[in-house]
């Protein structure tokens, strides 16, 4: 009976500690007037800066090059499947292909 009461007391203590930690983590600090004015000034200039283009937009690869890579990958995968069908084994099944497009 003492073990049960000790377990219940520890469980309640753990619950109280987690409630305090959750309350401290979710509490919002009241904003001062200075912070609110600063936030309004930032929002007023929201669209002023020019958008930054991602790096991928600068380095465009021709679609023909991508299609050639995909066709080569498909050919290599089909050759690997044909090799497995000729002599099925676990080493052939789980072996890597020579395709550069490995997932």
N, C-alpha and C positions, 0 to 999 in steps of 0.2 A: 504494500500500500504506500509505503514511503517513497519507493521508486516511482510510482505512478504520480504522486504529488510533486516530486522533484522534476519529472519530465514535463508536467503541466506548467509548473512555475517557469522552467526554462523556455518553454514554447511561448508563454505570455511575454516574457522578457524579450525574446527574439522578435515577436510581433510588435512590441512597443518600440524597439530600436528601429525596425524597418519602417514603421509609420513616421517616426521622427525624421529619418533620412529622406523618405519620400516627400514629406512636407517641406523640408529644407531645399530639396532639389527643384520643386515646382513653385516655390514662392516667387512672386514678382516684386521687384523693388519699385517703389513709387518713383516715377520720372519727375525730375525737376523741370522748371520752366525753361532753363537754359538748354537742357537736352532736347526738349520738345521743339524749341526754336531752331536748334541745329539740325534736327531731323527734318523739319519743314524746308530748310534751305537746301538740304541734299536732294529732297524730292522735287524741288523747283528746277533743278538742273539735270533731271533724269535723262532727257533726250538730247542734251547738248553735245556729248562726246560722240565721235564717229565710231561706228561698230567695228570691232576687231574681227578680221576674217581668220578662220582657222587655217592651220598650216596645210591641210589637205586641199584647200581651195587654190593654193598657189602651185602645188605640185600635181598637175593633172596628168594622168596617164591615158594614152589613147585607148579607146574601147577595143580596138583590134588586138592590141597587146594583151589585154585582159582575156579576151576570148581565146587567143592562142594558148595562153597559160592554162585555161580551163580545159580546152580540148586535149592538151598534152597530159594533164592530170587524169582525165577520163580514160585516155588510152593506156596509161600506166596502170590504173586501177583495174581495167578490164584484162590486161595482161596478167596481173597478179591473181585475179579470179580464175582465169583460165589455167594458170599454173597450179592453183589449189585443186581445181576439178580434175586435173590429170593425175595428181598424186596427193590426195588429202592427208594432211598430218597436222598435228598441233603446232609444230614449229613454223610451217608455212602459213597457217591461219593467223598466228599471232606475230608474224615477222613484219618488219617495217618495209614499206615500199620506198622506191627511190624518188618519189614525187616530192617536189619542194612544198607543195600545198598540203601539209600534214596538219590535221586538226588537233 
